[in-house]
Amino acid sequence: MSSTPTVREQFLVISALGANPMELTNVLCRASHENRCSVVTSRLTRHGECSALILQVSGSWDALARLETGLSSLSKKHAFTTSVVRSATLENRPEALPYVAYVSSAYRPDIINELCQFFI
C-alpha cells in the first residue's frame, strides 16, 4: 500500500512599496489568491507618502513560481516596486521569552543604533 506524498509547502516573502496602501494590498492579495497561494502573514505600514507591504505567501512550487513571474507586470501596471525572496519555515524557535520594550527618549540620530546594541 503506497501513500501519496504530501506536497511540501514553500514560502515566498514579498515586500512592496507604493503610494496607495489599499491598492497595494488588494492587488497583491488578489494575485496570490488567483495563483492558488495563501497569505500567511502580512504587515502594512505607512512611511510619509509611501506605504510598505510585506507578505509571506505559501503554496506549491509551481504556484509560487507563477505568482513570482506575474509580479513584475503587476508592479509596472499599478506603479509600485517589489522585492521577492524564497523562504522556509522557521524550524526551531529559540528557547526564549518574548518581550516588548517601550522607549521614550529625546531624539538623537544614533538612538536606534544604540537601542539595537542594547538588545543584541
C-alpha distances in whole Angstrom, upper triangle without the diagonal:
4,7,10,13,16,19,21,24,27,31,34,38,40,44,47,50,52,55,54,51,50,50,48,45,45,44,42,40,40,39,36,35,35,33,30,31,32,35,34,38,41,45,48,51,54,57,60,59,56,53,50,46,43,40,36,34,30,28,25,27,28,29,31,33,34,36,37,38,40,42,45,46,46,48,50,50,51,53,51,49,46,44,40,38,35,34,31,30,33,30,33,36,39,40,43,45,45,49,51,55,57,60,64,66,68,67,67,66,64,63,59,59,60,58,55,56,57,53,52
4,7,9,12,15,18,21,24,28,31,34,37,41,43,47,49,52,51,48,47,46,45,42,42,41,39,37,37,35,33,32,32,30,27,28,29,32,31,35,38,41,44,48,51,53,57,56,53,49,46,43,40,36,33,31,27,24,22,23,24,26,28,29,30,32,33,35,37,38,41,42,42,44,47,47,47,49,47,46,42,41,37,35,31,30,28,27,30,28,30,33,36,38,41,43,43,47,49,52,55,57,61,63,66,64,64,62,61,60,56,56,57,55,52,54,54,50,49
4,6,9,12,15,18,21,24,28,31,34,37,40,44,46,49,47,45,44,43,41,39,39,38,35,33,34,32,29,28,29,27,24,24,25,28,27,31,34,38,41,44,48,50,53,53,49,46,43,39,37,33,30,27,23,21,19,21,22,23,25,26,28,29,31,32,34,36,39,40,39,41,44,44,44,46,44,43,39,38,34,32,28,27,25,24,27,25,28,30,34,35,38,39,40,43,45,49,51,54,57,60,62,61,61,59,58,56,53,53,54,52,49,51,51,47,46
4,6,9,12,15,18,22,25,28,31,34,37,41,43,46,44,42,41,40,38,36,35,35,32,30,30,29,26,25,26,23,20,21,22,25,25,29,32,35,38,42,45,47,50,50,46,43,40,37,34,30,27,24,20,18,15,17,18,20,22,23,24,26,27,29,30,32,35,36,36,38,40,41,41,43,41,40,36,35,31,29,26,25,23,22,25,24,27,30,33,35,37,39,39,42,44,47,50,52,56,58,60,59,59,57,56,54,51,51,53,50,47,49,50,46,45
4,6,9,12,15,19,22,25,28,32,34,38,40,43,42,40,39,38,36,34,34,33,30,28,29,27,24,24,25,22,19,19,20,23,23,26,29,33,36,39,43,45,48,47,44,41,37,34,31,28,24,22,18,15,13,15,16,18,19,21,22,24,25,27,28,30,33,34,34,36,38,39,39,41,39,37,33,32,28,26,22,21,19,19,22,20,24,27,30,32,34,36,36,39,41,44,47,49,53,55,57,56,56,54,52,51,47,47,49,47,44,46,46,43,42
4,6,9,12,16,19,22,25,29,31,35,37,40,39,36,35,35,33,30,30,30,27,25,26,24,21,21,22,19,16,16,17,20,19,23,26,29,32,36,39,41,44,44,41,37,34,31,28,24,21,18,15,12,11,13,15,15,17,19,20,21,23,25,26,27,30,32,31,33,36,36,36,38,36,34,31,29,25,23,20,19,16,16,19,18,21,24,27,30,32,33,33,36,38,41,44,46,49,52,54,52,52,51,49,48,44,44,46,44,41,43,44,40,39
4,6,9,13,16,19,22,25,28,32,34,37,36,33,33,32,30,28,28,27,24,22,23,21,18,18,19,16,14,13,14,17,17,20,23,27,30,33,36,38,42,41,37,34,31,28,25,21,18,15,12,9,7,9,11,12,13,15,17,18,19,21,23,24,27,28,28,29,32,33,33,35,32,31,27,26,22,20,17,16,14,15,18,17,21,24,27,30,32,33,32,35,37,40,42,45,48,50,52,50,50,48,47,46,42,42,45,42,39,41,42,39,38
4,6,10,13,17,20,23,26,30,32,35,34,32,32,31,29,26,27,26,23,22,23,21,18,18,20,17,14,13,14,16,15,18,21,25,28,31,34,36,39,39,35,32,29,26,23,19,16,14,10,8,7,8,11,12,12,14,17,17,18,20,22,23,26,28,27,28,31,32,32,33,31,29,25,23,20,18,14,13,11,11,14,14,18,20,24,26,28,30,29,32,34,37,39,42,45,47,49,47,47,45,44,43,39,39,41,39,36,38,39,35,34
4,7,10,14,16,20,23,26,29,32,31,28,28,28,25,23,24,23,19,18,20,18,15,15,17,14,12,10,10,12,12,15,18,21,24,27,31,33,36,36,32,29,26,22,19,16,12,10,6,6,6,8,11,10,10,13,15,15,16,18,20,20,23,25,24,25,29,29,29,30,28,26,22,21,17,15,12,11,9,9,13,13,17,19,22,25,27,28,27,30,31,34,36,39,42,44,46,44,44,42,41,40,36,36,39,36,33,36,36,33,32
4,7,10,13,17,20,23,26,29,29,26,26,26,23,21,22,21,18,17,19,17,14,15,17,14,13,10,11,12,11,14,16,19,22,25,28,30,33,33,29,26,23,20,17,14,10,8,6,6,6,6,10,10,8,11,13,13,13,16,18,17,20,23,22,23,26,27,27,28,25,23,19,17,13,11,8,7,6,8,12,13,17,18,22,25,26,27,26,29,30,33,35,37,40,42,44,42,41,39,38,37,34,34,36,34,31,33,34,31,30
4,7,10,13,16,20,23,26,25,23,23,23,20,18,20,19,15,15,17,15,12,14,16,13,13,9,9,10,9,11,13,16,19,22,25,26,30,29,26,23,19,16,13,10,7,6,4,7,8,9,11,10,8,11,13,11,11,15,16,15,18,21,20,20,23,25,24,25,22,20,16,14,11,9,6,5,6,7,11,13,16,18,21,24,25,26,24,27,27,30,32,34,37,38,40,38,38,36,35,34,30,31,33,31,28,30,32,28,27
4,6,10,13,16,19,23,22,20,21,20,17,16,18,16,12,13,15,13,10,14,15,13,13,10,10,10,10,11,12,14,17,19,22,24,27,26,23,20,16,14,10,8,6,5,6,8,10,10,12,10,7,9,12,9,8,12,13,12,15,17,16,16,20,21,21,21,18,16,12,10,7,6,5,6,8,10,13,16,19,20,23,26,26,27,25,27,27,30,31,33,35,37,38,36,36,34,33,32,29,29,32,30,27,30,31,28,27
4,7,10,14,17,20,20,18,19,19,15,14,17,15,12,13,16,14,12,15,17,15,16,12,12,10,10,9,10,11,14,16,19,20,23,23,19,17,13,10,7,6,5,6,9,12,14,14,15,14,10,12,14,11,10,14,15,12,15,18,16,15,19,21,19,19,16,14,10,8,6,5,6,7,10,11,13,16,19,19,22,25,25,25,23,25,25,26,28,29,32,33,35,32,32,30,29,29,25,26,28,27,24,27,28,25,25
4,6,10,13,17,17,15,16,15,12,11,14,12,9,11,14,12,11,14,16,14,16,13,13,10,11,11,9,11,12,14,16,18,21,20,16,14,10,8,6,5,6,8,11,13,16,15,16,14,11,13,14,10,9,12,12,9,12,15,13,12,15,17,16,16,12,10,7,6,5,7,9,10,13,15,17,20,23,22,25,28,28,28,25,27,26,27,28,30,32,33,34,32,32,29,29,29,25,26,29,27,25,28,30,27,26
4,7,10,14,14,13,15,14,11,11,14,13,10,12,15,14,13,17,19,18,19,16,16,13,14,12,10,9,10,11,13,14,17,17,13,11,7,6,4,6,9,11,14,17,20,19,20,18,15,16,17,13,12,15,15,11,13,15,13,11,15,17,15,14,10,8,6,5,7,9,12,13,16,17,19,22,24,23,25,29,28,28,25,26,24,26,26,27,29,30,31,28,28,26,26,26,22,23,26,25,23,26,28,25,25
4,7,10,11,10,12,11,8,9,12,11,9,12,14,13,14,17,18,18,20,17,17,14,16,14,11,11,10,11,12,13,15,14,10,8,6,5,6,9,12,13,17,19,22,21,22,19,16,17,17,14,13,15,14,10,11,13,11,9,12,14,11,10,7,5,4,6,9,12,15,16,19,21,22,26,28,27,29,32,31,31,28,28,27,27,28,28,30,31,31,29,29,26,27,27,24,25,28,27,25,28,30,28,28
4,7,9,9,12,11,8,10,13,12,11,14,17,16,17,20,21,21,23,21,20,17,19,17,14,12,10,10,10,10,12,10,7,6,5,7,9,12,15,17,21,23,25,25,25,23,20,21,21,17,16,18,16,13,13,15,13,9,12,14,11,9,6,5,7,9,12,15,18,20,23,24,25,29,31,30,31,34,33,32,29,29,27,27,27,27,29,29,29,26,27,24,25,26,23,24,27,26,25,28,30,28,29
4,6,7,10,9,7,10,12,11,12,15,16,16,18,20,21,22,24,22,22,19,21,19,15,14,11,11,10,10,11,9,6,5,7,8,12,14,18,19,23,25,27,27,27,24,22,23,22,19,18,19,17,14,14,15,12,9,11,12,9,7,4,7,9,12,15,18,21,23,26,27,28,32,34,33,34,37,36,35,32,31,29,30,29,29,30,31,31,28,28,26,28,28,25,27,30,29,28,31,33,31,32
4,6,9,9,8,11,13,13,14,17,18,18,20,22,23,24,27,25,24,21,23,21,17,15,12,11,9,10,9,6,5,6,9,11,14,17,21,22,26,28,31,30,30,27,25,26,25,22,21,22,20,17,17,17,14,12,13,13,10,8,7,10,13,16,19,22,25,26,29,30,31,35,37,35,37,40,38,37,33,33,30,30,29,29,30,30,30,27,28,26,28,28,26,28,31,30,29,33,34,33,34
4,6,6,6,9,10,11,12,14,16,17,18,20,21,23,25,23,22,20,22,20,16,15,11,11,10,12,12,9,8,7,10,11,14,16,20,21,25,27,30,30,29,26,25,26,24,21,21,22,20,17,17,17,14,12,14,13,9,9,9,12,14,17,20,23,25,27,29,30,31,35,37,35,37,40,38,37,33,33,30,31,30,30,31,32,32,29,31,29,31,30,28,30,33,32,31,34,36,34,35
4,6,5,6,9,10,11,12,14,16,17,18,20,21,23,21,20,17,19,16,13,11,8,8,8,11,12,10,8,6,8,8,12,13,17,18,22,24,27,28,28,25,23,25,24,20,20,22,20,17,18,18,15,13,16,15,11,12,10,13,14,16,18,21,24,24,27,27,28,32,33,32,34,36,34,33,30,29,27,28,27,28,29,30,30,28,30,28,30,29,26,29,31,29,29,32,33,32,33
4,5,5,6,8,10,11,12,14,15,16,18,20,21,20,19,16,18,17,13,13,10,11,11,14,15,13,12,9,11,10,13,14,18,18,22,24,27,28,27,24,23,25,23,19,21,22,19,17,19,18,15,14,17,15,12,13,12,15,16,19,20,23,25,25,28,28,29,33,34,33,35,38,36,35,31,31,29,30,29,30,31,33,34,31,33,32,33,32,29,32,35,32,32,35,36,34,35
4,5,5,6,8,10,10,12,14,15,16,18,20,19,18,16,19,18,15,14,12,14,13,16,17,14,12,10,12,11,14,14,18,18,21,23,26,26,26,22,21,23,21,17,18,20,16,14,16,15,11,11,13,12,8,10,10,13,14,17,19,22,24,25,28,28,30,33,35,34,37,39,38,37,33,34,32,33,32,33,34,35,36,34,35,33,35,34,31,33,36,34,33,37,38,36,37
4,6,5,6,9,10,11,12,14,16,17,19,17,16,14,17,15,12,12,9,11,12,14,16,13,11,8,9,7,10,11,15,15,19,21,23,24,23,20,19,20,19,15,16,17,15,12,13,14,10,9,12,11,8,9,8,10,10,13,15,18,20,21,24,25,27,30,32,31,34,36,35,34,31,31,29,30,30,31,32,34,34,32,33,31,32,31,28,30,33,32,30,34,35,33,34
4,6,5,6,8,10,11,12,14,16,17,15,14,11,14,12,9,10,8,11,12,15,17,16,13,10,10,7,9,9,13,13,16,19,22,23,23,19,18,20,18,15,16,18,16,13,16,16,12,12,15,14,11,13,11,13,12,15,15,18,20,20,23,23,25,28,30,29,32,34,33,32,29,29,27,29,29,30,32,33,34,32,33,32,33,32,29,31,33,31,30,34,35,32,33
4,6,5,6,8,10,11,12,14,16,14,14,12,15,15,12,13,12,15,16,19,20,18,16,13,13,11,13,12,15,14,17,19,22,23,22,19,18,20,18,15,16,18,15,13,16,15,12,12,15,14,11,14,13,15,14,17,18,20,22,23,25,25,27,30,33,32,34,37,36,35,32,32,31,32,32,34,35,37,38,36,37,35,36,36,32,35,37,35,34,37,38,36,37
4,6,5,6,9,10,10,12,14,14,14,13,16,16,14,15,13,16,17,20,21,19,16,14,14,11,13,12,15,14,17,18,20,21,20,17,16,17,15,12,13,15,11,10,12,12,8,9,12,10,8,11,10,12,12,15,15,18,20,21,24,25,27,30,33,32,35,38,37,36,33,34,33,34,34,36,37,39,39,37,38,36,37,36,33,35,38,36,34,38,39,37,37
4,5,5,6,9,10,11,13,11,11,10,13,13,11,12,12,15,17,19,21,19,16,13,12,9,10,9,11,10,13,15,17,18,17,14,13,15,13,9,11,13,10,8,11,12,8,9,13,12,10,13,11,12,10,12,12,15,16,18,20,21,23,27,29,29,32,34,34,33,30,31,30,32,32,34,35,37,38,36,36,34,35,34,31,33,36,34,32,35,36,34,34
4,5,5,6,9,10,11,9,9,7,11,11,10,12,12,16,18,21,23,21,19,15,14,11,11,9,11,9,12,13,17,18,17,14,13,16,14,11,13,15,13,11,15,15,12,13,16,16,14,16,14,15,14,15,15,17,17,18,20,20,23,26,28,28,31,33,33,32,29,30,30,32,32,34,36,38,39,37,38,36,37,36,32,34,37,34,32,36,37,34,35
4,5,5,6,9,10,10,10,10,14,15,14,16,16,19,21,23,25,23,21,18,17,14,15,12,14,12,14,14,17,18,17,14,14,16,13,10,13,15,12,12,15,14,11,13,16,14,13,16,15,17,15,17,17,19,19,21,22,23,26,29,31,31,34,37,36,36,33,34,33,35,36,37,39,41,42,40,41,39,40,39,36,37,40,38,36,40,41,38,38
4,5,5,6,9,8,10,10,14,15,14,17,17,20,22,24,26,24,21,18,17,14,14,12,13,11,13,13,15,16,14,11,11,12,10,7,10,11,8,8,12,11,9,11,14,13,13,15,14,15,13,15,14,17,17,19,21,22,25,28,31,31,34,37,36,36,34,35,34,36,37,38,40,42,43,41,41,39,40,39,36,37,40,38,36,39,40,38,38
4,6,5,6,5,6,7,11,12,12,15,16,20,22,24,27,25,22,19,17,14,13,10,10,7,9,9,12,13,12,9,8,11,9,6,10,12,10,10,14,14,12,14,17,16,16,18,16,16,14,15,13,15,15,16,18,18,21,24,27,27,31,33,33,33,31,32,32,34,35,37,39,41,42,40,41,39,39,38,34,36,39,36,34,37,38,36,35
4,5,5,5,6,8,12,14,14,17,18,22,24,27,29,27,25,21,20,16,16,13,13,10,11,10,13,15,14,10,11,13,11,9,13,15,13,13,17,17,14,17,20,18,18,20,19,20,18,19,17,18,18,19,20,20,23,26,29,29,32,35,35,35,32,34,34,36,37,39,41,43,45,43,44,42,42,41,37,39,41,39,37,40,41,38,38
4,6,8,10,12,15,17,17,20,21,24,26,29,31,29,26,23,22,19,18,15,16,12,13,12,13,15,13,9,11,13,10,9,12,13,11,12,16,15,13,16,18,17,17,20,19,20,18,20,18,20,19,21,22,23,26,28,32,32,35,38,38,38,36,37,37,39,40,42,44,46,47,45,46,44,44,43,40,41,44,42,40,43,44,41,41
4,6,9,11,14,17,17,20,21,25,27,29,32,30,27,24,22,19,18,15,14,11,11,9,10,11,9,6,7,9,7,6,10,11,9,11,15,14,13,16,19,18,18,21,20,20,17,18,16,17,16,18,19,20,24,26,29,30,34,36,37,37,35,37,37,39,40,42,44,46,47,45,46,43,43,43,39,40,43,41,38,41,43,40,39
4,7,10,13,16,17,20,22,26,28,31,33,32,28,25,23,20,18,15,14,10,9,7,8,11,10,6,8,11,9,9,12,14,13,14,18,18,17,19,22,21,21,24,22,22,20,20,17,18,17,17,18,19,22,24,27,28,32,35,35,35,33,35,36,38,40,42,44,46,48,46,46,44,44,43,40,41,43,41,38,41,43,39,39
4,7,9,12,14,17,19,23,25,28,30,29,26,23,20,17,15,11,10,6,6,5,8,10,10,6,7,10,10,8,11,13,13,13,17,18,16,18,21,21,20,23,21,20,17,17,15,15,14,14,15,15,19,21,24,25,28,31,32,32,30,32,32,35,36,38,41,43,44,42,43,41,41,40,36,37,40,37,35,38,39,35,35
4,6,9,11,15,17,21,24,26,29,28,25,22,19,16,14,10,9,5,5,6,10,13,13,10,10,14,13,11,13,16,16,15,19,20,18,19,23,23,21,23,21,21,18,18,16,16,15,14,15,14,17,19,22,23,26,29,29,29,27,29,29,32,33,35,38,40,42,40,41,39,39,38,34,35,38,35,33,36,37,33,33
4,6,7,11,13,17,20,23,26,25,22,18,16,12,10,7,6,4,6,9,13,15,16,13,11,15,15,12,14,17,16,15,19,20,17,18,22,22,20,22,19,19,16,16,14,15,14,13,14,14,16,19,22,21,25,27,27,27,24,26,26,28,29,32,34,36,38,37,37,36,35,34,31,32,34,32,30,33,33,30,30
4,7,11,14,17,21,23,26,26,23,20,17,13,11,7,5,5,7,10,14,16,17,15,13,17,18,15,16,20,19,18,21,23,21,21,25,25,23,24,21,21,18,17,15,15,14,12,12,11,13,16,18,18,21,23,23,23,21,23,23,26,27,30,32,35,37,35,36,35,34,33,29,30,32,29,27,30,31,27,28
4,7,10,14,17,20,23,23,20,17,14,11,8,6,5,7,10,13,17,18,20,17,15,19,20,16,17,21,20,18,21,23,20,20,24,24,22,23,20,19,17,16,15,15,14,13,13,12,13,17,18,17,20,22,22,21,18,20,20,23,24,26,29,31,33,32,33,31,31,29,25,27,29,26,24,27,28,25,25
4,7,10,14,16,20,20,17,13,10,7,6,4,6,9,12,15,19,20,22,19,16,19,20,16,17,20,19,17,20,21,18,18,22,22,19,20,17,17,14,15,14,15,16,15,16,15,16,20,21,20,22,25,24,23,20,21,20,22,23,25,27,29,31,29,30,29,29,27,24,26,28,25,24,27,28,25,25
4,7,10,13,16,17,14,10,8,6,5,7,9,12,15,19,22,23,25,22,19,22,22,19,19,22,21,18,21,22,19,18,22,22,19,19,16,16,14,15,15,16,17,16,18,18,18,22,23,21,23,25,24,22,19,19,18,20,20,22,24,26,28,26,27,26,26,24,21,23,25,22,21,25,25,23,24
4,7,10,13,13,11,7,6,4,7,9,12,15,18,21,25,25,26,23,21,24,23,20,20,23,21,18,20,21,18,17,20,20,17,17,14,14,14,15,16,18,20,19,21,21,22,25,26,25,26,29,27,26,22,22,20,21,21,22,24,26,27,25,26,25,26,24,21,23,26,23,22,26,27,25,26
4,7,10,11,9,6,5,7,9,12,15,18,21,25,28,28,30,27,24,26,26,23,22,25,24,20,22,23,20,18,21,22,18,17,15,15,15,16,18,19,22,22,24,23,24,27,28,26,27,29,27,26,22,21,19,20,19,20,21,22,23,21,23,22,22,21,18,21,23,21,21,24,25,23,25
4,6,7,6,4,6,9,12,15,18,21,25,28,31,31,32,29,27,29,28,25,24,27,25,21,22,24,21,18,21,21,18,16,14,15,16,17,20,22,25,25,27,27,27,31,32,29,31,33,30,29,25,24,21,21,20,20,21,22,23,20,22,21,22,21,19,22,24,22,22,26,27,25,27
4,6,5,6,7,11,14,17,20,23,27,30,33,33,34,31,28,30,30,26,25,27,26,22,23,24,22,19,21,22,19,17,14,15,16,17,20,22,25,25,28,28,28,32,33,30,31,34,31,30,26,25,22,22,20,20,20,21,21,18,19,18,19,19,17,19,22,21,21,24,25,24,26
4,5,8,10,14,17,20,24,26,30,33,36,36,36,34,31,32,32,29,28,30,28,24,24,26,23,20,22,22,19,17,15,16,18,20,23,25,29,29,32,32,32,36,36,34,35,37,35,33,30,28,25,24,22,22,21,22,21,18,20,18,21,20,19,22,24,23,23,27,28,28,29
4,7,10,13,17,20,24,26,29,32,35,35,35,32,30,31,30,27,26,28,26,22,22,23,20,17,19,19,16,14,13,14,17,19,22,25,28,29,32,33,33,37,38,36,37,39,37,36,32,31,28,27,26,25,25,25,25,22,23,22,24,24,22,25,28,27,26,30,31,31,32
4,7,10,13,16,20,22,26,29,31,31,32,29,26,27,27,23,23,24,22,19,19,20,18,15,16,17,14,12,10,11,13,15,19,21,24,25,28,29,30,33,35,33,34,37,35,34,30,29,26,26,25,25,25,26,25,23,24,22,23,23,21,23,26,25,25,28,30,29,30
4,7,10,13,17,19,23,25,28,28,29,26,24,25,25,21,21,23,21,17,18,19,16,14,16,17,13,12,10,11,12,14,17,19,22,23,26,26,27,30,32,30,32,34,32,31,27,27,24,25,24,24,25,26,26,24,25,23,24,24,21,24,26,25,24,28,29,28,29
4,7,10,14,16,20,23,26,25,26,24,21,23,23,19,18,21,19,16,17,19,16,13,16,17,14,13,10,10,10,11,14,16,19,19,22,22,23,27,28,27,28,31,29,28,25,25,23,23,23,23,25,26,26,24,24,22,23,23,20,22,25,23,22,25,27,25,26
4,7,10,12,16,19,22,22,23,20,18,20,20,16,16,19,17,14,16,17,15,13,16,17,14,14,11,10,9,11,12,14,16,17,19,20,21,24,26,25,27,29,28,27,24,24,23,24,24,25,27,28,29,27,27,25,26,25,22,24,27,25,23,27,28,26,26
4,7,10,13,17,20,20,21,19,16,18,19,15,14,18,17,14,16,18,16,14,18,19,17,16,13,12,10,10,10,11,13,13,16,16,17,21,22,21,23,26,25,25,22,22,21,23,23,25,27,28,30,27,28,26,26,25,22,23,26,24,22,25,26,24,24
4,6,10,13,16,17,18,15,13,15,16,12,13,16,15,13,16,18,15,15,19,19,17,18,15,14,11,11,10,11,12,11,14,14,16,19,21,21,23,26,25,25,22,23,23,25,26,27,30,31,33,31,31,30,29,28,25,26,29,26,24,28,29,26,26
4,7,10,14,14,16,14,11,14,15,12,12,16,16,14,17,20,18,17,21,22,20,21,18,16,13,12,10,10,10,9,10,10,12,16,18,18,21,24,24,24,21,23,23,25,27,28,31,33,35,33,33,31,31,30,26,27,29,27,25,28,29,26,25
4,7,10,11,13,10,8,12,12,10,11,14,14,13,16,18,16,17,21,21,20,21,18,17,14,13,11,11,10,9,11,11,14,17,20,20,23,26,26,27,24,26,26,29,30,32,35,37,38,37,37,35,34,33,30,31,33,31,28,31,32,29,29
4,7,9,11,9,7,11,12,11,12,15,16,15,19,21,19,20,23,24,23,25,22,21,17,16,13,12,10,9,10,10,13,15,19,19,23,26,26,27,25,28,28,31,33,35,38,40,41,40,40,38,37,36,32,33,36,33,30,33,34,31,30
4,6,8,6,6,9,11,10,12,14,15,16,19,21,19,21,24,24,24,26,23,22,19,18,15,14,11,11,11,12,16,17,21,22,26,29,30,30,29,31,32,35,36,38,41,43,45,43,43,41,41,40,36,37,39,37,34,37,38,34,34
4,6,5,6,9,10,11,12,14,16,17,20,21,21,23,25,26,26,28,26,24,21,20,16,15,12,13,12,14,17,18,22,24,27,30,32,33,31,34,35,38,40,42,44,46,48,46,46,44,43,42,39,39,41,39,36,39,40,37,36
4,6,5,6,9,10,10,12,14,16,18,20,20,21,24,25,26,27,25,23,19,18,14,13,10,12,12,14,18,19,23,25,28,31,33,34,32,35,36,38,40,42,45,46,48,46,46,43,42,42,38,38,41,39,36,38,40,37,35
4,5,5,6,9,10,10,12,14,17,18,18,20,23,23,24,26,24,23,20,19,15,15,13,15,16,18,22,23,26,28,32,35,36,37,36,38,39,41,43,44,47,49,50,48,48,45,44,44,40,41,43,42,39,41,43,40,38
4,5,5,6,9,10,11,13,16,17,16,18,21,21,22,24,22,21,18,18,14,15,13,14,15,17,21,22,26,28,31,34,35,36,34,36,37,39,41,42,45,47,48,46,46,44,43,43,39,39,42,40,37,40,42,38,38
4,5,5,6,8,10,11,14,15,15,16,19,20,20,22,20,18,15,14,11,11,9,11,13,15,18,20,24,25,28,32,32,33,31,34,34,36,38,39,42,43,45,43,42,40,39,39,35,36,39,37,34,37,38,35,34
4,5,5,6,9,10,12,14,15,16,18,19,20,22,20,18,15,14,11,12,10,13,15,18,21,23,26,28,31,34,35,36,34,37,37,39,40,42,44,45,47,44,44,41,41,41,37,37,40,39,36,38,40,37,36
4,5,5,6,9,11,12,12,15,17,17,18,20,19,18,15,15,13,14,13,16,18,20,24,26,29,31,34,37,38,38,36,38,38,40,42,43,45,47,48,45,45,43,42,42,39,39,42,41,38,41,42,40,39
4,5,5,6,10,11,10,12,15,15,16,17,16,15,12,13,10,12,12,14,17,19,22,25,28,29,32,35,35,36,34,35,35,37,38,39,42,43,44,42,42,39,39,39,35,36,39,38,35,38,40,37,36
4,6,5,8,10,10,11,14,15,16,17,15,13,10,10,7,9,10,13,16,18,21,24,27,28,31,34,35,35,33,35,34,36,37,38,41,42,43,40,40,37,37,37,34,34,37,36,33,36,38,35,34
4,6,7,8,10,11,13,14,16,17,15,14,12,12,10,13,13,16,19,22,25,27,31,32,34,38,38,39,37,38,38,40,41,42,44,45,46,43,43,40,40,40,36,37,40,39,36,39,41,38,37
4,6,6,6,9,10,11,12,14,13,13,11,13,12,14,15,18,21,24,27,29,32,33,36,39,39,40,37,39,38,40,40,41,43,44,45,42,42,40,40,40,37,37,41,39,37,40,42,39,39
4,6,5,6,9,10,10,12,10,9,7,9,9,12,14,17,20,22,25,28,31,31,34,37,37,37,35,36,35,36,37,38,40,41,41,38,39,36,36,36,33,34,37,36,33,36,38,36,35
4,5,5,6,9,10,10,9,8,8,10,10,14,16,19,22,25,27,30,33,34,36,39,39,40,37,38,37,38,39,39,41,41,42,39,38,36,36,37,33,34,38,37,34,37,39,37,37
4,5,5,6,9,10,10,10,11,13,14,17,19,22,25,28,30,33,36,37,39,43,42,42,40,41,39,41,41,42,43,44,44,41,41,38,39,40,36,37,41,40,37,40,43,40,40
4,5,5,6,8,8,9,9,13,13,17,19,21,25,27,29,32,35,35,38,41,40,40,37,38,37,38,38,39,41,41,42,39,39,37,38,38,35,36,39,38,36,39,41,39,39
4,6,5,6,5,6,7,10,12,16,18,21,24,26,29,32,34,34,36,40,39,39,36,37,35,36,36,37,38,39,39,36,36,33,34,35,32,33,36,35,33,36,38,36,36
4,6,5,7,8,10,13,15,19,21,24,28,30,32,35,38,38,40,43,43,43,40,40,38,39,39,39,40,41,41,38,38,35,36,37,34,35,39,38,36,39,41,39,39
4,6,8,10,12,16,17,21,23,26,29,31,34,37,39,39,42,45,44,44,41,41,40,40,40,41,42,42,42,39,40,37,39,39,36,37,41,40,38,41,43,41,41
4,6,9,11,15,17,21,23,25,29,30,32,36,38,37,40,43,42,41,38,38,36,37,37,37,38,39,39,36,37,35,36,36,33,35,38,37,36,39,41,39,39
4,7,10,14,16,20,23,25,29,31,32,36,38,37,39,42,41,41,38,38,36,36,36,36,37,37,37,34,34,32,33,34,31,33,36,35,34,37,39,37,38
4,7,10,13,17,20,22,25,27,29,32,34,34,36,39,38,37,34,34,32,33,33,33,34,34,34,31,32,29,30,31,28,29,33,32,30,33,35,34,34
4,7,10,14,17,19,23,25,26,30,32,32,33,37,36,36,33,33,31,32,32,32,33,34,34,31,31,28,29,29,26,27,31,30,28,31,33,32,31
4,7,10,13,16,19,21,23,26,29,28,30,34,33,33,30,31,30,31,31,32,33,34,34,31,31,28,29,29,26,27,30,29,27,30,32,30,30
4,7,10,13,17,19,20,24,26,26,28,31,31,31,29,30,29,30,30,31,33,33,34,31,31,28,28,28,25,25,28,27,25,28,30,28,27
4,7,10,13,16,18,21,23,24,26,30,29,30,28,29,29,30,31,32,34,35,36,33,33,30,30,30,26,27,30,29,26,28,31,28,27
4,6,10,13,15,18,20,21,23,27,27,28,26,28,28,29,31,32,34,35,36,34,33,30,30,30,26,26,29,28,24,27,29,26,25
4,7,10,13,15,18,19,22,26,26,28,26,28,29,30,32,34,36,38,39,37,36,33,32,32,28,28,31,30,26,29,31,28,26
4,7,9,12,15,16,18,22,23,24,23,25,26,28,30,32,35,36,38,36,35,33,31,31,27,27,29,28,24,27,28,25,24
4,6,8,12,13,16,20,21,23,22,24,26,28,31,32,36,37,39,37,37,35,33,33,29,28,31,29,25,27,29,25,24
4,6,9,10,14,17,18,20,19,22,23,26,29,31,34,36,38,37,37,35,33,32,29,28,30,28,25,27,28,24,23
4,6,7,10,13,15,16,16,19,21,24,26,28,32,34,36,35,35,33,31,30,26,26,28,25,22,24,25,21,20
4,7,10,13,15,17,17,21,23,26,29,31,35,37,39,38,38,36,34,33,29,29,30,28,25,26,27,23,21
4,6,9,12,14,15,18,21,24,27,29,33,35,38,37,37,35,33,31,28,28,28,26,23,24,24,21,19
4,6,8,11,11,15,18,20,24,26,30,32,35,34,34,33,30,29,25,25,26,23,20,22,21,18,17
4,6,9,10,14,17,19,23,25,28,30,33,33,32,32,29,27,24,24,24,21,19,19,19,15,14
4,7,10,13,17,19,23,25,29,31,34,34,34,33,30,28,26,25,25,22,20,21,19,16,16
4,6,9,13,15,19,21,25,27,30,31,30,30,28,25,23,23,22,19,18,18,17,13,13
4,6,10,13,16,19,23,25,29,29,30,30,27,25,22,23,22,19,18,19,17,13,15
4,7,10,14,16,20,23,26,26,27,27,25,22,20,21,20,17,16,18,16,12,14
4,7,10,13,17,19,23,23,24,25,23,20,18,19,18,14,14,16,14,11,14
4,7,10,13,16,20,20,21,22,21,17,15,17,17,13,13,16,14,11,14
4,6,10,13,16,17,18,19,18,14,13,15,14,10,12,14,11,10,14
4,7,10,14,15,17,18,17,14,13,16,14,11,13,16,14,13,17
4,6,10,11,13,15,14,10,10,13,12,9,12,14,12,13,16
4,7,9,12,14,14,11,12,15,14,11,15,17,15,16,19
4,6,9,12,12,9,11,14,12,11,14,16,15,16,20
4,6,10,11,9,12,14,13,13,16,18,17,19,22
4,7,9,7,10,12,12,13,15,17,17,19,21
4,6,5,8,10,10,11,14,15,16,18,20
4,6,8,9,10,12,13,14,16,18,19
4,6,5,6,9,10,11,13,15,16
4,5,5,6,9,10,11,13,15
4,5,5,6,9,10,11,13
4,5,5,6,9,10,11
4,5,5,6,9,10
4,5,5,7,9
4,5,5,6
4,6,5
4,6
4
